[in-house]
Amino acid sequence: HYKWRQMRSNGIDEKYVTGDGDEYEKFLAFAKTMPRLIGNPIYHWTHLELSRVFGVNELLNPSTAKAIYDECTAKLQTEEFRGQALMQKFNVKVVCTTDDPADSLEFHQQIKDNPFGVKVLPAWRPDKAMNIEKPDYLAYLDKLASVSGIAINSFASLKDALKNRMEFFASMGCSVSDHALEYVMYVPADDAELESIFSKRLQGNDVTKEEELNTLYAPFADKT
């Protein structure tokens, strides 16, 4: 997303940033941005990646883009450039992924069953459980209820479902959390008020901004 931001700042159409543009055309659009980024960390990070990972020491720009794209694409098809091989090459010891409470963590189980010398652990990212104002919140609660085996029909049962999933995450090696917070926000509310707000949302009604802040941290305010 750092690269996307620079491309947007340089007037690149979103089609070639996150849209449905051809993959090479997206790479070329990024290459066109590169000469304008000298002094920006993105410029240096990009060339360090090319040099240290791919052995490419050419500067990325529109005239070199095709050759670099073809070389790196070819290398990415080889066993040496598989994700696990790259982690081993660079002596990675631990990787923490970003996982929603409703995630199955099935690939973590696969790695536990077939270890390759690098710890790959889940990190708890409960944003969707906190975003009561989002249009898809009720659909998310249905998914969370399904995977936890706990019917979510109250604020208390939401906390129970999250505690259930947190215990599962812990059993898979999770010991860290990764919250996306735009700013630190909190408005206190007692249990009765929280249940009233949550019931309102369960019925499909919108919540006010203050009600959103009431509920934002409450699921995580106690030992869960």
N, C-alpha and C positions, 0 to 999 in steps of 0.2 A: 504493500500500500504506500510505502515511501516513494517507490518508483512511480506508481500511479499518480501520486500527488504532483510530482515534478512534471510528468507528461501533461497533466491538465493545466498546470501553470504555464506551460509552453504552448498551449493552444491545440493540443492533440485531441481529435474527436474521440468521444467516449467509445465509439465503435472499436477503436484500436487500443483502448485501455482495458475495459472490462466487458466490452460488447461482443458481438458475434463476428468480428473481423477475422480474417485468416491468420493463423498463428505466426507465420513468417511476417506478414504485414504488421502485426503487433510488435514483433521484435524489431522490425525496421523503424517503426515509429519511435520506439525507445532509443534506438541507435541515433536517430535524428536529434533527439533531446540531449544526448550525452555531451556534445561539444559545448553546450551552454551551462554545463554543471561543474566545470572546473572550479575547485575550491569547496564544492559541496561534498559531504561525506559519501553520497551515493556514487559520485564519480570514482572515488578511491575504492569503495567497497566492491563495486562492479568489476574493476580491473584486478583487484585482489582475488575475487572469485574466479575470474577467467584464468589468471596465472596459476594460482595455487591448486585449484581443483581440476581445471581442464588443460593446463600447460599451454595456454594461449597467451602470448605476450604482445599481441597487436592491440592498438588502441581501438575501442569500439566507436565507429562512426558510420555514416551511410555507405561509404566506399568499402569498408571492411565487413559490413554486417552479413552479407551472404556467405562469405567464406567462414566466418566465425560461427554462424548459425548451423551451417552444414557440418562443420567439424564437431561441434558440441553435440548436435543431434545424433551423429553417428556414434560418438563415445557413450552417450546415454543408453544406447541399445546393448551395451556390453555388460558382462557380469561385474566387471571392475567398478562400474558406476551405478550399481544397485544401491539403494538406500543403506542397507546394512553394511555393504562393503565400504561405502564412504565413511560411515561412522567408525568402523574399525580402523580405516586408514588414518583418520585424524584423531585416534585415541580418545574418542568420546566415551565417557564413563556412565553418564546418566542422561536420559532424555525424558522430559515431562511433557506429555501431550495436553491439549485443552479439551475437556470432556464435559458434556451436559449431564446433569443428574439422571436423565432418562436414557443415556447411552448404554449399550449392552456391554461395552468393553471387550467384545469378542476377540478383537485382534490382540489386545493385551493378554488374553488367555492363550492365544496361539503362541505368542512369544514366550510366555511362561512355560508352555509345553515344549517349545523348541528354542531354547536360549541360544544367543549368538555372541555373548560376551559383553553386551551393553545393556544396562538396566533401562527399560522403557516403562515408565510409570504414569498413571493418569493424574491429572490435576482437576480439581473440582471447580467448575465454571457455572454457577447457578443463575446466570442472568435471566434466563427465560422464566424461571420460577419467581423471580422478583418483579418482572415487568408486567404488573397487573393491568396497566393501561393499554397494552398492545392488543390489536384486533384478534390475533390468533391465540390469546392467552388461554381461553377455555379449551381449545383443541389441545394445547400443550398439557393442561391439567389432566385431560383424558389419557394422554400418553404416559404421563408420570404415574397416574393411578394404575394403569395397566402393568407397567414394569415393576412397580413396588408391591402390587397386590393389595393396596390400601385404597378404598373408595375415598375420594377427596370431595367431601360435602360440607366442609367447614375449614376455618383457618387452622384449628387445632389438628385436623386430619392432614392438612397440607404439611404441617411441621412433622407429623409422624411419617409421612411418605418420604420427606426429605431426609429424616433421620435414618430411615430404612435404607435409602440409597447411599447415604454417607457411610453407613456400616459396610455396605457392599464394596464401595470404593476403597475403604480402608483395607478390606480383605484382599484387594488387588494391588496393594502397595501404595495407595494414595495417602500423602501426608501434607499436601499443599493445596491452596486455593488460589484461583485467578479470577478476580471480580473485575468487570468493566464498569467503572464509576466515572461519570462525567464530572461530578463534584460530590463532596461529602454532604449528605442531606438526611435529616431525620426529624420527624415530628412525633413526640410520644403519644401513645394511646393505650388504654387499658384493654383487657381481653374482650370485654363486651363490645367496645367500639370497633375493634379489629374484626370481630365476627360479623358485625353489622355491615362493615365495608365489604368484606369478602362475600357475604351473602348477596349483596347488591350486584357484585360483579358476576357471581355464579348465575344470576338470573339474566345475564346478558346486558346489564345496564353499564353505562360508562361511569368512571369514578372521577372525582375532581382531583386537581393537582395536590391539594392538601391530603386527601384520602390516599393518594398514591404514596406520598411521603410517609404517611402513618404506617403503611404496610411494608415499605421497602426493606427495612432491616429486621423487622420483627421475627421472620422465620429463623434468624441466626442470632437472636439476642440472648438466648439461653444456651445451655450446654450443647445443643445440636449445632 
